[in-house]
Amino acid sequence: MEDTVQGTALQLQQLTAVYSGWRFGLGGSGHWWAVRRNECLRAPSREELELKLREHLDARQDA
């Protein structure tokens, strides 16, 4: 279990390093989340969260 916790902590640190200004976490429901101001994204996996985050940021740049 310790390996899982350390692996999750490492993934959270990596997300934080790449996406400045966002807070990340893994909820009790197993969903990953990202929050910045009034923006909130959730996904069942880290990979899907990153995909949603990239799409969200791209959409904001296009607006």
Secondary structure, DSSP 8 states (H G I E B T S, - for coil): -HHHHHHHHHHHHHHHHHSTT-EEEE-TTS-EEEEETTEEEEESSHHHHHHHHHHHHHHHHH-
